[in-house]
Amino acid sequence: MTDPEYMDRAEAVLAAIERSCDRINDATDADIDNQRVGGMITISFRNGSQLIVNLQKPLQEIWLAARSGGYHYRHDGREWVDTKTSEEFFGQLSREASAQAGMALQFTAG
């Protein structure tokens, strides 16, 4: 994948995270906050914990930092998958956010 293709796909992920945060706040009492600075989004929860999603352009990856650990995702032609487990990004993000919020939260690409 070329660098411009990577950036288009990666920026779409960040935009989807922002939309998901807005939708979650409208539909639940999760009260999550998201702040974007360049290629990084920090999602903060009521209990003070955070998730950090960061673009890694030189590696063409997206990184997720959570309480449970760090995850690296590469695009496989269809979706972003973890480099170790092949788990899909938005599924993992939803599980991590749910664990840190103490309630079921759903992040989606759409």
N, C-alpha and C positions, 0 to 999 in steps of 0.2 A: 504494500500500500504506500502511496506517495505521502509526503508530509502534509500537503493540502487535504488529501482524503482523510488522513488521520485527524487533522484538526476539525474538519467538518463533522466527522462521526463523534469525536470526543466532545466538541462544543454542544452537539445535540444531546449528549448524556447530561451535561451540566444544566442545560435548559430544562430537560425533563425532570431533573431533581428539584429545581426551583418550582416548577409547576406542581410536582407532587407535594412539596412542602405546603404550598398555598392550598391545594385541595384538602390535604390532611387537616390543616388548621381550620378550614371552613366546615369540615364534616365531623370533626372530633374535638375533644377538649385537651388534646395532646400538648398544645401550646409550644410547638417547636419553633426555633428561630434558625434561619439560614442566612449566612453572609458569604457573598462571593467577592473574591479579590483575584482578578486575573483568571488563571486556570485552576483555582482552588475554591472549594465550597466547604465551609464549616457549618455543621448542623449541631445546634445546641439544644439540650433537653432540660426540662424543668429541674431535674435532679443535679444539674451542673455538668453532666457528662457530655461528650461531644463525639461526633463522627467527622472525619475529614476526608474529602475526596479531592484528589490532586492529579492533574495531568502530568505525565512524564513524556514530553515530546521526543527527547533523544531515543527513548526505548519504544516509543509508540504504545505506551501503556497508560492505564488509569489505575491509580493506587487508592485503596480504601484503608484508613486507619480507624480501628474500633477498639473498644475495651478488650475484646477477645484476641486481637492481634492485627497484623497487617496483611493485606491481600493485594495481588497484582493481577491486572486483567489485560488481555490482548484480544483484539477483534479477530474472530475466526472466519470472517466472510459473512456471517449472519448476526452474531451477537458478541458481546464482551464476555469472555470466560476467564476464570481464574487460572493462572499459569501452573498451579499445583494440583488443583482438584477438578478443573473444568466446570466449576459451578458458575452459573450465569450471574452477572453483576447485580441486576435489580432484585433478584431473589435473595441474594446475600445481603444487600443493602436493607431490604425489608426485614429480614430476620434480625440483623444487628440493631436497626432502629427500634424494632419491637422490643428487643431485650433491654435496650437502654431506656426506653420510654415507659416500660412496664405495661404496655398495651399493644394490641395488634395494629401495625401500621403497614400500609402497602405503597411501595414506590413502583412506578411503571415507566416504561419508555415512551408511552403514548400520551 
